[in-house]
Amino acid sequence: MVDTTPETTTGSAPAPTRGRVRSAIGWSYLLTAGRVGSSVIVTFLLAKLLGPHEFGLVAMATVFILIAQTIIQQGLVSAIVQRDKLTPEHLDAAFGVTLLGGLGVGALTALLSPVWSLINGDPDGLTEVCLALSPLVLLQGLAIVPEAVLRRELQFRSVAIRTLLAAAISGILGISLALAGAGIWALVAQQLATSVVSLIVLWVVCPWRPSRRPRLGAIRDLWAFSAHSANAGLGLMLSSKADVIFTGIFFGTGATGIYRLASRLPDMLVDVTVRSLQQVALPSLSRLQDDRRAFALHLTKLQHLGAIAGLPVLGVLTATAHPLVGFLGPEWAGTEIPLRLLCLFGAINVFGVLLGPALQAIGQPAKLAAILWTRGILGVATLAAVGFLLNGRDDVAEASAVALAGIGMQLVVNVISIWVTLRRAIGASIIRFLAPTLPALLAAGAAALTPLATDRIGVNQLNPLLGVFVLGATAGLIAATVLLSIDRRARQLILDRLHRRP
């Protein structure tokens, strides 16, 4: 762990062993799978109990809070994880900055809540929801440094305990309040409970404690890297949340709620499959930054693993979209259209998730910032045009248009990102990077087309929950058959796993 005694430093972090990386990946998958699994159940139950308006209102408030949280983070997580030599003074400096930032930016967020409501057309209740969620900014500030310490040391077991416990407790609270008739405040309470429980568990499991006043020199050391990472973080926030921001501004709570639910499900699957690897990628790749050949090989292996884990399940979600939406009730009718589009968006995103950590690990966050700001500016222009042209259409059409715009933008940005990362930064082959993912792409396509065959035998007439089960099982079996029949690496991964069992 990070040495916190006053007279010593952590020195250069050792290269992670294969066992440590494998263990970290396993725990990273577990924590994300548990969080996503519980989130899927909670999200569907709350969507059924509430409706698009409530989901849209909370989405508008949440993106406002996220802007504030991105500002206080200031790239310090990446700086702590990536830095070879880390001293206790660096950690104390980072904690002082994030604590003061959480207090100041959190207060400013509360003061600006009415302004955000006016920007979004002043929907009833948005100011109150923003005020209620503003403590999340301070809670984020208190969590940044201890979480970065755990991630730097690949201690994902501790992170998993924290994440799973917070998701379970907040989910139970949210559903209980929704059943009791709390309405939108069930969603607000769920988010607050997640952060509070997560923060408490985080400080229990992390051995590091602040021990001295921050020193200006240590702040300067971290800022040299984190300035670019902060720039990249703001660009990421703009590029990834511009869809929700502009949907709220131009289309209102109904379209925002439909879009948010439709995007949440593919996002969750990308989280559990590829972003689980993203959490391990930065610390593990950082230890290989001086060996470009080993770096490229490790990145390619991570991308292949992300593709075989992520693409087929997105194909299965596409296949089950219609009965899933049928389960939610008539208020959500038509949501399967943007849901299927956003599954395609998620599939494209699978090829971009690991590129950011790769650029940070190799010490080039400025390139990442440029890519993300390009996507953000392109997104703002495109989504503003969509908003002006389609304002006044029905909620499903508006949400679908935003999804289509996102697909186009993500394609353009991924092409740029892959070229910059592989060719310019690493000097590796793009074909060798992408070729291992082709079997997973074919498996995803086969799964997505499953309804074309099953609808002929009347599966679409089944009860929605039974339809989800039948379609999901059939699509999953098809995807697994295609993948394992043509992907030798996937077969080898399974055989290796089986051989390691006692």
N, C-alpha and C positions, 0 to 999 in steps of 0.2 A: 504494500500500500504506500501512499504518499507519505514520506517522512515529514513529520510536523515538528521535530525538535528544532530549537532556534539556531543551532550552530551547523546544521547539515543541509544538504540539498538532495534532491532526488536523483540528480545526475541524468545521464542519458538513459532513457527507458530501454530495457532489453527487448530484443526481437521476440515476439510471442511464439511459443512453441505451438506445434500443430494441435496438441492436445488442448491447450488453453484456448486457441481460436475455435476449435470444434466445440468445446464446452460453452464458450461465449455465444456461438451461433445457436446452439441448442437452447440455452436459457433465453436468448433474445427472441427466438421463435415462440418459446413457451409464454413469455410475458406478453408478447403481442397477440398470440393466439387467444390467450385467456381474456385479455382486454377486449379484443375484437369480438370474440364469442359472446361475452357478456353484453357488449355494446350493441351487437346485432339484436339480441333478444330484447334488451331494454328499448332500443330504438323502435322496433316493430310494435311492441306493446304500447309505448307512448304514442306512436303515430296512430294506432287504432283507437286509443282512448281520447286523443286530442284531435288535431287536424292540421291542414296546411298553413292556416293563418298563424297558429301558435308556433309552429316550427319556423316559419318565415320570420316572425318577430324576433325570436331568440337568435336566429342566424344573423340578422342585421346587427343585434347587440354584440354577439360573439366576435364578429369580424372587427368591430370597433375596439374591443378589448384586446384582440390579437395584435392590432397595430401597436398599441401601447406596450404589450409584452415584448414585441420584437425590438422596440426602441431600447428597453432596459437591458435586454440580453447582450446587445452590442458585440456579438461575435465572440464573447468570452468563453463559451463552452468549447468552441473549436480551438481557440488559443490554448486552453488548458489541456485538452486532449492531444493536440498535435505537437505541442512544444517538447523538445527533447529534454531540456533541463528545466525543472520546475522546483522552485523553492517555497517554503512556507510563506515567505513575504509575498510571492505572486498570488497565492490563494487568499491571503488576508486582504490584499489590494483589490482583488476581484470581488470578494464578498462585500467590502465597504462600498464599492461603486454600485453594485447591484442592489444593496439595501437602500442606499440613498435614492437610487433611481426608482426603486419600487415605491417609496414613499412619495417622491415628487411627481412622478408620472402618473401614479395612481390617483393622487389628488387632482391633477390636471384633467385626467380622464373623467372623473366625476363632474368637474366644472363644465366640461365641454359636452356632456351628454345631451343637453337640450339642443345644442348646435347640430349634433349628429342626427337627432330626430328630425330637425327641420330639413336637413339635406335629403333625408329619405322620405320626404312628404309628410312628416309629422304624424305617423300612424299612432293610434291610441296605445299607450302603455310602453312605447319604446324608451322614452326617457327614464321611466321608473326601472325598467329591466336593465338598462345600462348602468344606472346608479347601483342597483343591487349586485351587479357583476363586477363593479370596479375594484373590490378587494382582491380579485384574482391577480391584479397587476403586482401588488405587494407580495402575495403568496408566491408568485413566479420569481420575484427577486430573491426571496429567501431560499428558493430551491435550486437555483442555477449552479452555484459552486459545488455543493455536496454531490449533486447528480453528475456533474462533470468529473469529479474525482473518481466516482465509481465506474464511470464509462472509460476513463483513461486506463484504469487497471483491469478492464474487462470483467468487472464484478457484476455480471448481468443477473446472477442469482438474486442478489439483494435488490436490484432494480425490479426484478420480476415479482418478488414478494410485495413490494410497495405498490406496483401497478395493479396487480390482481386484487389485492385487498381493497384498494380505493375504488376500483371498478365495481366490485361486488356490493360494497356498502352503499355507494352512491346510487347504484341501479335499484337496489331494494327501496331506498328512500324515495327515489323519483316515481317508481311505480305505485308505491303506497300512497303518496300524495296525490297522484293522478286519479287513483281509485276513490280517494276521499273528496274529489271535486276541486282540487287546488288549481286546475287549469294550467296556464302557462308557468305558474310559480313552481310546479313540479319539475319542469325543465331547468329553471333557475337554481332550485335547491340541489338538483342532481349535479350541476356543474360546480357549485360551491363546495358540496360535500366531497367531490372527487379531489379537488385541490387541497382541502384541509386534511383529509385522511392521508393523501399522498405525501404531503409535507411532513406530517408527524412521523410516518413510517420511515421516510427518507432520512430524517435526522437521527432516528433510532439506529438504523442499520449502517450509517456512514460514520467511520471512526474519526474523521477530521473535525476539528473545532477551531474557530477563529481564536487567535491568541495574542494579537498585538494590533497596534494602530497601523493602518495602511501607509506604506512609504511611496513617495512620489516616483522614485526610480523604478520600483516594481510595476507601478501603473504604466509607466512609459514602456517598459519591456513588453507587457501584454498588449498595449495599444498598437505597437508596431505591426503585429499580426491581426489583432482584432478589428482594427479600423477597416481593413479590406473585408474581413468576415462580416462585420456589422453592415457594411455596404451591400454585401451579398445577401445578408439576411433580410434587409429591407426590400431588396429586389425580389427575393423569393416570396416575401409576404405579398407584395404588390402583384406579382405574376400569378401566384397560386390563389389569391383571394379576390382578384379583380372581378371574377365571374359573379361571386356572391354580392360584392359591393354594387356592381352595376345592375344586377337583377333587382336588388332592393330599390335602388334609386329610380330606375325607369319603370319597373313592372309591379312593384308592391309586394305585400306579404304573401299572397296566394301563390304567385309564380315562384317567389323565393323559397317558400316552404316545399313546393313540389321539386324544385331544382335541388334544394339542400338534401332532401331525403334520397332523391335519385343519385346524387353524387356521393352521398355518405356510404352507400353499400359498396360500390367499386373501390372507394378510398380505403374502406376497412380491409378489403381483400388485398389491396396493394400494400397496406400497412403490415398485415400479418405475413405476407410472403416476401416482399422485396425490402420494405423499410426495416424489417427485422435484420436483414443483412446490412442495411445502411448504418445501423447503430454499431455494428462490429467493423464495418469497412474502414471508417476513419482511423481508429486506433491501430488496427492490424496493418493497413496500408501505410500508415505513417512510419512504422518500423522498417519498411522496405523502400523508403523514398530515395535511398542512395544506390539502389540496385534496380535499374529501370526494367531489365528483363524479367526479374522475379516479380516486380511490381505489376507489369502487364499481365503476366501469367496468373497471378492471384486475382487481379481484377476480372479477367476473363472467366475464371472459375466461379467467382461470386455472381457474375452476370448470368452464367449458365444456370446456376442453382436458383437464382431469382426468377428466371424465365420458366423453368420447369415447375416451380412452385406457384408462380403467379398467373401465367397465361391460361393454363387449362381451367383454373377455377373461375376466371373471368368469363370464359366460354360457357361454363356451367351456369353462372349467374345470368348470362344473357338468355340461355335456354329457359330458365325458370321465371323470367321477369313477369310474364302475364299472370300466372297463379299467385305469385308473391303480392302483386298489387291488388289482385282480387281479394286476398285475405284482409287487406287494410280497410276495405269498405268503399262505398260509392264516392266519398269525398275525394279520394285519391285516383279516380278513374282517369286513364290515359297516361299515368306516370310511367308505365312500362316503356313508352317511346323514348323519353329522355334517359331512362335507366339503361336501355340497350345502347344508346349513343354514348353514354358515359362509361359503359363497359369497354367500348372501343377506345375512348380516351384513356382509360386506365391501362389498357394493353400497350398503347403507345408510350405511356408514362413509365412502364416497366423498364424501358430501355434508357431512361434518363435519370432514374433515382440514384444510381451509384456513381454517376459522373461528378456530382458535386463533391462528395467526400473524397473522390480521387484527386480532384484539383486542389482541395484543401490539404490533403495528405502530402502532396508533392510540393506544397509551399507556394501555390499559385492561386490564392483566393481572389486576386484582382480579375483574373480571367473568368472565374465563376460569377463575380459581381457583374461583369460586363454582359455575360450571357443572360443572367436573370433580369437585369434592367432592360435588355433588349426585348425579352419576352413580356416584361411588365408594360413597357411603352406600347408595344405592338398590341397587347391585350386591351389596354385602355382605349386605343384608337378603334380597334375592331368592335369591342363590346359597346362603346358609345354609339358607333354607327348602327349596330343591331338594335340598340335601345331606341334610337330616333326613328328607325324604319318600321319597327314592329310594335311600337307602343299602341295599346288598345286591342291587341289580339287576345285570344283566350289564354289562360294560364299555362296550359300544356304546350301550346305553340310557342309561347315566349320562352319557356324553360328549354324546349327542344332547340330553339335557335341559339341560345347561349351555349348549349352543349356542342352544337355543330361548329360554332366559332372557336370553342376551346380545342376541338379536334384539329382544326386547321393550324392553329397557333402552335400546338404541341408538336405537330409534325415538323414544322419549320424549325422550331427551336431545338428539337432533338437532332436533326441533321447537323445543325451548327455545332451543338454541344459535343456530339460524337467526333466530328472532325477536329475541333479545337483540342479536346481531351486526348484522343488517341494519336492523332498525327502531330499536332503542334507541341503538346505538353509532354507526352510520354514517348512518342516516336514509335508507336506500335501499329500493327496492321488492323484496319477496320474490319476486313473480311474475316480474319481469324477471331475477332471479338464477337462478331454477329453470327457466324456460321453455326456454332453449337446451339443457338436458340431456335433454329428453323423447325426442328421436330416439335418443340413446345407450341410454336405458332400454328402448325398444322393440327395439333391436338386440340387447341383452343377453337379453331375454325370448325372442326368436326363436331365438337360439343355444342357450339352455338347453333348449328343447323339441325340439331336433334328434333325440335318441334315440327319440322317439315315432315318427318316420318311418323312421329307419335300422334300428331293431330289426325292423321288418317284413320287411326284406330280408336278415336274418341277420347284421348287423354285430356283434351281441353274441356271436356264436359264434366270432369271429376270435381269433387270438392276441392277448393283452393289448396288447403294444406296437403291433401293426398296428392294433388297434382304436382305440388312442389317436390314431394318425396319421389314420385314416380319419374318425373322429368329430371330431377337432380341426379337420381341414381343411374338412370339410363345415360344421361350426358356424361356423368363421371366415368362410367364404365367404358364408354366410347373413347373419351379423352385418354384414359389410362392405357387402353389397348393400342391406340395410335402411337402414343408417346413411347411406350416400352418396346414396341415392335421396330421402331426406327432410330431410337436414341440409345446408342451403346453406352454413353457416359451415364445416363440415368439408370440403366440396368446395372452398371458397375457400382454406382452409389448404393443401390438397394442391396446388392450382394455383399458389399463391404459392411454395410450396417448389420446385415443378418449374421455375418461371420464374427462380428465383434460381440454378439450376444453370448452370454455364458451358456 
